[in-house]
Amino acid sequence: MSLEPKVVVDDLFKDGDEVGALMRSHDWAQTLLGAVEHWPLSLKSALNILLNVGSPAFLIWERERLLFQNDTYRALSKQDQAAPMSESEPVPPRWAESWSTVEADIEQVFATGQPLQRQHQPWLGECQSSNPDTEFDCSTDSYSTNCHRSAAPCFNWSCSAIWDENGQVGGVMGIGSAAPDAQVLAPVCEEIQQAQVALHQSKQRYQTLFESIDEGFCVVEVLFNQAGQPVDYRFLEANPAFERQCGLTNALGKRMRELVPDMEPYWFDLYGRVVLTGESQRFEERAEALDRWFDVSAFRIGSPEDCKVGILFSDITIRKRIELRLRDSEEQFRNMADHAPFMVWVTDSTGFCTYLSQSWYDFTGQTAASGLGFGWLSAVHPDDDEAAKQIFLAANQQQVGFRLEYQLRDRDGSYIWAIDAANPWFDEDGQYQGYIGSVIDITDRKQAEEVVRESEEQRRDILESISDAFFAVDENWLFTYLNQAAQLLLAPGLIGKNVWEAYPGLSSSEFGQLYRRVLSDQVAGSLTAFYPDHDRWYEVHAYPSANGITVYFQNVTERKQAEDRLRQVSAELEQQIRQFDGIASAVPDFIYRFDRTGRFTYVNQPLLNLWQKSAAEVLGKTCAELDYSPEMAALMQNQIQQVIETGESLKDETSYTSVSGTGFYEYIFVPLFDQTGVVEAVAGVTRDITERQQTEARLKARNERLKLLSEIANDLLLSEDPKIFLASLFERVAAHLGLEVYFNYLFDSEHDCLQLHAYGGISAEVAESARLLKLGEGVCGHVAKYRRPAVVEQALEAADNPLAVPVQSIGIRAYASHPLLVGNRVLGTLGLGTRQRDRFTADELELMQVIANQVAVALERSHLVAELQERAEALVQSNRIKDEFLAVLSHELRTPLNPILGWSRLLQQGNLDDTKTHIAIATIERNAKLQAQLIEDMLDISRILQGKMSLATLPVNLSAVIAAALETVRLAAEAKSIQIQTLYSPLTGLVIGDAGRLQQVIWNLLSNAIKFTSQGGQVTVSLAQVGNQAQIQVADTGKGIQADFLPHVFEHFRQEDGATTRKFGGLGLGLAIVRQITELHGGTVKAESAGEDQGSRFTVLLPIAPRPVPEFTAHSSAVLQRDLSGVQVLIVDDEADSRDLLAFVLEQASATVQIATSGAEALAAIADACPQLIISDIGMPEMDGYMLMRQIRALPPQQGGQIPAIALTAYAGEIDQQQAIAAGFQLHLAKPIDAETVVAVIAKLIE
């Protein structure tokens, strides 16, 4: 037994001697009464009285008639059992003879609750005084074994009712006293005094109980009129909880009608009946006058003449309200669930489905027999049913809410996506009862999520490609995202780290204050300030997001002087982002209800918001009374009546114009039945599908446009002569756009004018008058001259627009003309017009531009095909010359090497005299010069064989060049389902070069990317500015390049392996051409790949607005200066022979020489001590001379960024000189060197 029950037993049975000890040691949990701590208070009080009464006493309890006895009673009885009660029989067998005499009295007290007394009754049971060893002494009222009597004594018995907590008679207590003789009256009086003491103690216990219970308790005197009818009652007693439970104050001594004049007569009648009949009452009733519900137990106290009633009561108003709400809620739940636009279900605590709404059966086609239990799983898609079941059962076991998505089959066998969500529900005692859940169709949302996902991927790609740095942090200041630009400016590996811990100095800076303000105020902010920890100026834009902030920033140290202009741009960007963040959330459905006459009886808040009305303005009115058009109001009324008459749901769609505008809506009317099956009302749910309708219309138009573009591109590709196809093409475009007029001009380069090639929607006379146009004449001439589109809208009203005049005469109201451009070369124009409307949409203008681009590319392709055919024969001739050249070249290169190597070996042996030594040196020098001259001759021959490639250098729009290259490979990409993505960033300057050659570079890279990318892959083309260079990148997800082949990828006739050749074909010249053309433009190209099947990326860098070249050459010094005393020169060359020779020459001229064998060593040497001059080779491993010079020029002046530099290299071509100057060298000298020239050049530069 635990400590608490033991304490309860000890306290309860602390009185009494032998009986108390027996009761304390007894295991009551195994009896009919159960554990003592669960006994009612009335039983505990009665037992306390029993154990403290000095007279013989017994207690008979409840309907089982369980018997308790005190020590005095046991002393007079023959008691051998250990327990003070009988568990086997209602009354012990020793009462068998006397029970018949007292049973009627005991049962009368149980029935009436009235006390009963009997005089001179025999002892109940077998008395010990009949035993010769025991005697009851009436004179002393004591019990001993000294006297012998022949018969048992007689007793006076008093039996009283013990009332339980329900106002019922729970037991009967009998107290006996010996029938006294005259001699024993005094002892009897003493016994009476003892009983009075015990009674006083009992009253004290009663008073304690009376004052400590939470229920209200009072004793009232019922007042009757002369006719014997109860008319009022007076309060005699009340416990402390009385006032809290009923709300009456200062009630003692007052009548109820005095306190509450309008108290219902029902209460007086009920308590009067208790007084008159003695029947206790237990009931729940509402007292209207007190505005409370009560749980009442009423029982009579004393005789009917006393007119007293004991009332034990509790205020149950809150419980009653909850019960009423629960009953109403349950009824409304089933009604709404059966007619809701979503599906509802309920399970018990085992997970067994006990209810499915009618919408479930209507959708799935299941019945209650097939759907309840776990039958609903048969409607879940086979791919989802097991997972759905496991999630559901796991949640049910844990008694927690869950949410899952699965595909649900409808009655026709097709599937939708649905969300199934539920929460557990518990009863008032906190016992788990099961789930209430719903199933909602989210097919539209799934489709929208896919669109959002694609948009998010595109947004992330944009963030990775933009030149601005970007990072995001959550509300705990942990980095959640950094794009590549941010990682370069900050550091890699910041994801998941705390901003303030990673950058301690940030917290107290202006930037830290800005970030905290943006997060706390949820308002975007921007700042341009200096950050000492990085020694940089940053321009920062911070924006609040759903769970933190996002930050765009730039290093604007070098552009601080442009602060005003950048601030304006930042403000515009901030405004755009605020507009983007202001997209509204989805509008909730409108829910409402009509009565049988079509009047609104319920409208939810979203619909009130749509109407901008209050509920009072809407309820009780029909559609006709609520601003509906007469036609729609009549339609609504007819459909409501149809639902009422047929008892079937109705679905429909309609447009509706409210104060918020016109939208398109779908709605459903559902009948609501009363208990008799009659339609008593109609419920409706309306959903705004305006956006969906508009999206479907846009998608349809877009698909038609894409189909048209695909057909046009295919026809242009298959057409040998696109000019023949143009007339039919323009007719299809005009028909698609709903336009009536088109003009197609082609440029006549011989006469420098436009010639009308095709037209439609105009007369032959008009066409003839417009057959030839000079550049700048009319709309199309204007477009051709300025190489940009021209759009004339509201032409008939634009009297001040000179471009509108030519089209006004033929009645055109809107006209758009686009140039047919290839690079910056105009091939013609495409003009489209209409007489029906005044404007074009942005989509229409975009389509015109795309078609113009396609036509231009097709015309150029046709021209190139013809040109290639002409060059085919020239190529054969070129190959023959190349073979002959290579044979001669081999002979001429080997001849000078023989004497050089022979005399070199003899010199090394040391056996030659001075004469022979001079002969050997002269021979070696002569043949070396011969070989050098041979190399120069070889370069000249190479230029001849190649036709000495020349560049038509002009300012180039790289975006247009890339777009043209993309068009040439687009069909090949589409054939392999390869997605091409373009990412363009604006350039601050122009690239000077040959647009055609640059297009060839990009085309070669794109062709390789598509060739080596598998079906369904992706190719990404990006354009951005990096420093003072334009960067073009072509990346693919294809085969990749192995690491050992990567250094040779740009060499002539080099291919990775035979398998690649057999699979993809080609001679391996493409990338060599890319490098050659790129370098002709002063740029560089490099290839990167993580390995096989990891894709590849090619990066082309082209200079933008190169710095001026000093007007100085190696031969501009008229005076050869030999003395370089005090001049510090750094020589950078990986070839030891060349390096040592140059160092010797300079030291002979008294220069101080420092040696570096690589670009990395050179940078380290400059960091230690800046030299006065740098002489660097170009061709070096890992970091060539160009790369080295670019890094040096990026240094601040005080760290050596402006040290004069000479490129000394075996790359002797004209383009090599240009490229060296573009990289930052002041001079370019070709090997072999002339010592005097080198010294003179250095002296000149130092001056």
Long-range contacts (C-beta under 8 A, 24 or more apart in sequence): 4-37, 5-35, 5-36, 5-37, 8-36, 8-37, 9-36, 12-36, 12-44, 12-47, 12-48, 13-47, 13-51, 15-48, 15-51, 15-52, 16-51, 16-52, 16-70, 16-71, 17-71, 18-71, 18-74, 19-51, 19-69, 19-70, 19-71, 19-74, 19-84, 20-51, 20-71, 22-82, 22-83, 22-84, 23-47, 23-84, 26-82, 26-83, 26-84, 31-85, 31-87, 32-64, 32-66, 32-87, 33-61, 33-66, 40-164, 40-165, 40-170, 41-165, 41-209, 41-213, 42-162, 42-163, 42-164, 42-165, 42-170, 42-171, 43-162, 43-164, 43-170, 43-171, 45-202, 45-205, 45-206, 45-209, 46-162, 46-170, 46-171, 46-173, 48-202, 48-205, 49-173, 49-198, 49-201, 49-202, 49-205, 50-173, 52-198, 52-201, 52-202, 53-175, 53-195, 53-198, 54-191, 54-194, 54-195, 54-198, 55-175, 55-176, 55-177, 55-191, 55-194, 55-195, 56-155, 56-175, 56-176, 57-173, 57-174, 57-175, 57-176, 58-124, 58-173, 58-174, 59-162, 59-171, 59-172, 59-173, 59-174, 60-91, 60-106, 60-171, 60-172, 60-174, 61-162, 61-170, 61-171, 62-170, 62-171, 64-90, 65-90, 65-91, 65-106, 66-90, 67-91, 67-92, 72-143, 73-176, 75-128, 75-143, 76-123, 76-127, 76-128, 76-129, 76-136, 76-143, 77-123, 77-125, 77-126, 77-127, 77-128, 78-125, 78-126, 78-127, 78-128, 78-131, 92-125, 94-125, 94-126, 95-124, 95-125, 98-122, 98-123, 98-124, 98-125, 99-124, 102-157, 105-157, 105-159, 106-159, 106-172, 106-174, 109-159, 109-160, 109-161, 109-169, 109-172, 110-161, 110-169, 110-172, 111-169, 112-161, 112-278, 113-161, 113-163, 113-169, 113-278, 113-280, 113-299, 113-300, 114-161, 114-278, 114-303, 115-158, 115-159, 115-160, 115-161, 116-158, 116-159, 117-156, 117-157, 117-158, 117-159, 118-156, 118-157, 118-159, 119-156, 119-179, 120-154, 120-155, 120-156, 120-179, 121-154, 121-155, 121-156, 121-157, 121-176, 122-152, 122-154, 122-155, 123-152, 123-153, 123-154, 123-155, 124-157, 124-174, 124-176, 127-152, 127-153, 129-153, 136-178, 138-178, 138-179, 138-180, 138-181, 138-183, 138-184, 139-181, 139-183, 139-184, 139-187, 140-184, 140-187, 141-177, 141-178, 141-184, 141-187, 141-188, 141-190, 141-191, 153-178, 153-179, 154-178, 154-179, 155-179, 163-299, 163-310, 165-297, 165-312, 166-280, 166-282, 166-297, 167-280, 167-281, 167-282, 167-297, 167-298, 167-299, 167-310, 167-312, 168-280, 168-299, 210-237, 210-239, 211-239, 211-240, 213-239, 213-241, 214-241, 214-314, 215-241, 215-245, 215-312, 215-313, 215-314, 216-241, 216-242, 216-244, 216-245, 216-246, 216-311, 216-312, 216-313, 216-314, 216-315, 217-241, 217-242, 217-310, 217-311, 217-312, 217-313, 218-242, 218-251, 218-310, 218-311, 219-301, 219-308, 219-309, 219-310, 219-311, 220-256, 220-271, 220-308, 220-309, 220-311, 221-306, 221-307, 221-308, 222-268, 222-271, 222-272, 222-274, 222-275, 222-307, 222-308, 222-309, 223-255, 223-307, 224-272, 224-307, 229-272, 230-268, 230-269, 230-271, 230-272, 230-273, 230-275, 231-257, 231-265, 231-268, 232-256, 232-257, 232-268, 233-268, 233-271, 233-309, 236-308, 244-315, 245-294, 245-313, 245-314, 245-315, 246-290, 246-292, 246-294, 246-313, 246-315, 247-290, 247-292, 248-290, 260-289, 260-290, 262-289, 263-287, 263-289, 263-290, 264-288, 264-289, 270-298, 271-298, 271-309, 271-311, 274-298, 274-299, 274-300, 274-309, 275-300, 275-304, 275-307, 275-308, 275-309, 276-304, 278-304, 284-316, 284-320, 286-320, 291-317, 292-317, 293-317, 293-319, 293-320, 335-672, 336-683, 339-649, 339-670, 339-671, 339-672, 339-683, 340-438, 340-685, 341-589, 341-668, 341-685, 342-438, 342-439, 342-440, 342-441, 343-438, 343-439, 343-440, 344-436, 344-437, 344-438, 344-439, 345-376, 345-422, 345-435, 345-436, 345-437, 345-438, 345-439, 346-434, 346-435, 346-436, 346-437, 347-396, 347-434, 347-435, 347-437, 348-433, 348-434, 349-396, 349-432, 349-433, 349-434, 350-396, 350-434, 351-392, 351-393, 351-396, 351-434, 351-435, 354-434, 360-439, 362-411, 363-408, 363-410, 363-411, 364-408, 364-409, 364-410, 364-411, 365-410, 365-411, 379-408, 379-409, 380-406, 380-407, 380-408, 380-409, 381-406, 381-407, 381-408, 381-409, 381-415, 383-407, 388-420, 395-422, 396-434, 396-435, 399-424, 399-432, 400-424, 405-442, 408-439, 416-441, 416-443, 417-441, 417-442, 417-443, 417-445, 417-446, 418-442, 444-692, 461-981, 461-983, 461-1020, 462-983, 465-983, 465-985, 465-1022, 465-1024, 466-985, 467-554, 467-985, 467-1024, 467-1025, 468-552, 468-553, 468-554, 469-552, 469-553, 469-554, 469-555, 470-550, 470-551, 470-552, 470-553, 471-550, 471-551, 472-545, 472-548, 472-549, 472-550, 472-551, 473-499, 473-515, 473-548, 473-549, 473-551, 474-547, 474-548, 475-519, 475-547, 475-548, 477-548, 480-548, 486-553, 489-553, 489-555, 503-533, 505-531, 505-532, 505-533, 506-531, 506-533, 511-538, 511-540, 514-540, 514-542, 515-542, 515-549, 515-551, 518-542, 518-543, 518-544, 518-549, 519-544, 519-548, 519-549, 524-574, 524-577, 524-578, 526-567, 526-570, 526-571, 526-574, 528-556, 528-563, 528-566, 528-567, 539-566, 539-570, 541-570, 541-573, 541-574, 543-574, 543-577, 543-581, 587-688, 589-685, 589-686, 589-687, 590-684, 590-685, 590-686, 590-687, 591-683, 591-684, 591-685, 592-683, 592-684, 592-686, 593-672, 593-681, 593-682, 593-683, 593-684, 594-640, 594-681, 594-682, 594-684, 595-680, 595-681, 596-644, 596-679, 596-680, 596-681, 597-622, 598-622, 598-623, 598-636, 598-637, 598-640, 598-641, 600-626, 601-681, 607-686, 610-658, 610-660, 611-658, 611-659, 612-658, 612-659, 612-660, 627-658, 629-657, 632-656, 639-669, 640-669, 640-682, 643-669, 643-670, 643-671, 643-679, 643-682, 644-671, 644-679, 644-682, 647-671, 647-673, 647-679, 653-689, 663-688, 663-690, 664-688, 664-689, 664-690, 664-693, 665-689, 665-690, 701-843, 704-736, 705-736, 705-843, 705-847, 708-732, 708-733, 708-736, 708-847, 709-847, 709-850, 709-851, 709-854, 712-851, 712-854, 713-854, 713-970, 713-971, 714-971, 716-854, 716-855, 716-857, 716-858, 717-858, 717-971, 719-858, 720-862, 721-862, 722-855, 722-858, 722-859, 722-861, 722-862, 723-757, 723-859, 723-862, 726-757, 726-758, 726-855, 727-758, 727-760, 729-851, 729-855, 730-758, 730-760, 730-830, 730-832, 731-760, 733-832, 733-847, 733-848, 733-851, 734-760, 734-761, 734-832, 737-832, 737-844, 737-847, 737-848, 738-834, 738-836, 739-832, 739-833, 739-834, 740-833, 740-834, 740-835, 740-836, 741-810, 741-812, 741-815, 741-832, 741-833, 741-834, 741-835, 742-830, 742-831, 742-832, 742-833, 743-770, 743-780, 743-817, 743-829, 743-830, 743-831, 743-833, 744-828, 744-829, 744-830, 744-831, 745-773, 745-780, 745-784, 745-828, 745-829, 745-831, 746-820, 746-827, 746-828, 746-859, 747-784, 747-826, 747-827, 747-828, 754-780, 754-781, 754-784, 754-828, 754-829, 757-828, 761-833, 762-810, 766-810, 778-803, 778-806, 779-803, 779-806, 779-807, 779-815, 779-817, 779-831, 780-817, 780-829, 780-831, 782-817, 783-817, 783-818, 783-819, 783-829, 783-831, 784-819, 784-826, 784-828, 784-829, 787-819, 787-821, 787-824, 787-826, 788-819, 789-816, 789-817, 789-818, 789-819, 789-845, 789-848, 789-849, 790-816, 790-817, 791-815, 791-816, 791-817, 791-840, 791-845, 792-816, 793-838, 793-839, 793-840, 794-838, 794-839, 795-838, 797-838, 807-833, 811-835, 813-837, 813-838, 814-838, 814-839, 814-840, 816-840, 816-844, 816-845, 816-848, 818-848, 818-849, 818-852, 819-852, 820-852, 820-855, 820-856, 820-859, 821-852, 821-853, 821-856, 821-960, 822-856, 822-857, 822-859, 822-860, 822-964, 823-956, 823-957, 823-960, 823-961, 823-964, 823-995, 823-996, 823-999, 824-954, 824-956, 824-957, 824-960, 824-995, 827-856, 827-859, 827-860, 828-856, 828-859, 830-855, 853-963, 853-964, 853-967, 854-967, 857-964, 857-967, 857-968, 860-964, 861-968, 878-945, 881-945, 882-945, 885-941, 885-945, 889-938, 892-934, 893-931, 893-934, 896-927, 896-928, 896-930, 896-931, 896-934, 897-927, 897-931, 899-923, 899-924, 899-927, 900-924, 900-927, 900-928, 900-931, 928-1232, 932-1232, 935-1212, 936-1212, 939-1212, 939-1213, 949-1076, 949-1080, 951-993, 951-994, 951-997, 951-1080, 951-1081, 952-994, 952-996, 953-992, 953-993, 953-994, 954-992, 954-993, 954-994, 954-995, 955-990, 955-991, 955-992, 956-990, 956-991, 956-992, 956-993, 956-994, 956-995, 956-998, 957-990, 957-995, 958-987, 958-991, 958-998, 958-1023, 958-1030, 958-1032, 958-1102, 959-984, 959-1023, 960-995, 961-995, 961-998, 961-999, 961-1002, 962-1002, 962-1021, 962-1023, 962-1032, 964-999, 965-999, 965-1002, 965-1003, 965-1006, 966-1006, 966-1021, 968-1003, 968-1006, 969-1003, 969-1006, 969-1007, 969-1010, 972-1007, 972-1010, 973-1010, 973-1019, 976-1010, 976-1013, 976-1014, 976-1015, 976-1016, 976-1017, 977-1015, 977-1016, 978-1010, 978-1013, 978-1015, 978-1016, 978-1017, 978-1018, 978-1019, 979-1017, 979-1018, 979-1019, 980-1018, 980-1019, 980-1020, 980-1021, 981-1018, 981-1019, 981-1020, 981-1021, 982-1020, 982-1021, 982-1022, 983-1020, 983-1021, 983-1022, 983-1023, 983-1024, 984-1022, 984-1023, 985-1022, 985-1023, 985-1024, 985-1025, 986-1025, 987-1023, 987-1025, 987-1030, 987-1104, 988-1025, 988-1104, 989-1028, 989-1104, 989-1105, 990-1104, 990-1105, 991-1030, 991-1081, 991-1102, 991-1103, 991-1104, 993-1081, 993-1102, 994-1081, 997-1077, 997-1080, 997-1081, 998-1077, 998-1081, 998-1102, 1000-1073, 1000-1077, 1001-1073, 1001-1074, 1001-1077, 1001-1078, 1001-1085, 1001-1100, 1002-1032, 1002-1034, 1002-1100, 1004-1070, 1004-1071, 1004-1073, 1004-1074, 1005-1034, 1005-1074, 1005-1098, 1005-1100, 1006-1034, 1007-1070, 1008-1070, 1008-1071, 1008-1098, 1009-1034, 1009-1035, 1009-1036, 1009-1038, 1009-1096, 1009-1098, 1010-1036, 1011-1064, 1011-1066, 1012-1036, 1012-1038, 1012-1039, 1012-1064, 1012-1096, 1013-1037, 1013-1038, 1013-1039, 1013-1095, 1014-1038, 1014-1039, 1025-1104, 1026-1101, 1027-1194, 1028-1103, 1028-1104, 1028-1105, 1029-1083, 1029-1101, 1029-1102, 1029-1103, 1029-1104, 1030-1101, 1030-1102, 1030-1103, 1030-1104, 1031-1099, 1031-1100, 1031-1101, 1032-1099, 1032-1100, 1032-1102, 1033-1097, 1033-1098, 1033-1099, 1033-1100, 1034-1097, 1034-1098, 1035-1095, 1035-1096, 1035-1097, 1035-1098, 1036-1095, 1036-1096, 1036-1097, 1037-1095, 1038-1095, 1038-1096, 1039-1092, 1039-1093, 1039-1096, 1040-1089, 1040-1090, 1040-1091, 1040-1092, 1040-1093, 1040-1094, 1040-1095, 1040-1096, 1041-1087, 1041-1089, 1041-1091, 1041-1092, 1041-1096, 1042-1089, 1042-1091, 1042-1092, 1043-1089, 1043-1091, 1046-1087, 1046-1088, 1046-1089, 1049-1087, 1050-1074, 1050-1075, 1050-1085, 1050-1087, 1074-1098, 1074-1100, 1078-1102, 1079-1215, 1079-1219, 1080-1215, 1082-1106, 1082-1215, 1082-1218, 1082-1219, 1082-1222, 1084-1186, 1103-1222, 1106-1221, 1106-1222, 1107-1224, 1109-1221, 1110-1226, 1110-1227, 1112-1226, 1112-1227, 1112-1244, 1112-1245, 1113-1227, 1114-1227, 1114-1229, 1114-1237, 1114-1241, 1115-1237, 1116-1244, 1117-1240, 1117-1241, 1117-1243, 1117-1244, 1119-1240, 1120-1236, 1120-1237, 1120-1239, 1120-1240, 1121-1239, 1121-1240, 1121-1243, 1121-1244, 1122-1149, 1122-1236, 1122-1239, 1123-1149, 1123-1150, 1123-1243, 1124-1149, 1124-1150, 1124-1151, 1124-1239, 1124-1242, 1124-1243, 1124-1246, 1125-1150, 1125-1151, 1126-1150, 1126-1152, 1127-1151, 1127-1152, 1127-1172, 1127-1173, 1127-1242, 1127-1246, 1128-1152, 1128-1154, 1128-1169, 1128-1171, 1128-1172, 1128-1173, 1129-1153, 1129-1154, 1129-1171, 1129-1172, 1129-1173, 1129-1174, 1129-1175, 1129-1242, 1130-1154, 1130-1156, 1130-1162, 1130-1165, 1130-1166, 1130-1171, 1130-1173, 1130-1174, 1130-1175, 1131-1155, 1131-1156, 1131-1175, 1131-1176, 1132-1156, 1132-1157, 1132-1158, 1132-1159, 1132-1161, 1132-1162, 1132-1174, 1132-1175, 1132-1176, 1132-1177, 1132-1180, 1132-1185, 1132-1188, 1133-1157, 1133-1176, 1133-1177, 1133-1180, 1133-1208, 1134-1158, 1134-1177, 1134-1180, 1134-1181, 1135-1177, 1138-1177, 1138-1231, 1141-1233, 1142-1175, 1142-1208, 1142-1233, 1142-1238, 1145-1233, 1145-1235, 1145-1238, 1145-1239, 1146-1238, 1146-1239, 1146-1242, 1148-1235, 1149-1239, 1149-1242, 1151-1242, 1158-1182, 1158-1183, 1159-1183, 1159-1184, 1159-1185, 1159-1187, 1159-1188, 1159-1191, 1162-1188, 1163-1188, 1163-1191, 1163-1192, 1166-1192, 1166-1195, 1166-1199, 1166-1200, 1166-1203, 1167-1199, 1170-1199, 1170-1200, 1170-1203, 1171-1203, 1172-1203, 1172-1204, 1172-1246, 1173-1203, 1173-1204, 1173-1205, 1173-1206, 1173-1242, 1173-1245, 1173-1246, 1174-1203, 1174-1204, 1174-1205, 1174-1206, 1175-1205, 1175-1206, 1175-1208, 1175-1238, 1175-1242, 1176-1205, 1176-1206, 1176-1207, 1176-1208, 1176-1225, 1177-1208, 1177-1209, 1178-1207, 1178-1209, 1178-1211, 1178-1216, 1178-1220, 1179-1209, 1179-1210, 1179-1211, 1185-1209, 1185-1220, 1185-1223, 1185-1225, 1186-1219, 1186-1220, 1186-1223, 1189-1223, 1189-1224, 1189-1225, 1190-1223, 1190-1224, 1192-1224, 1193-1223, 1193-1224, 1204-1245, 1204-1246, 1206-1241, 1206-1242, 1206-1245, 1208-1233, 1208-1238
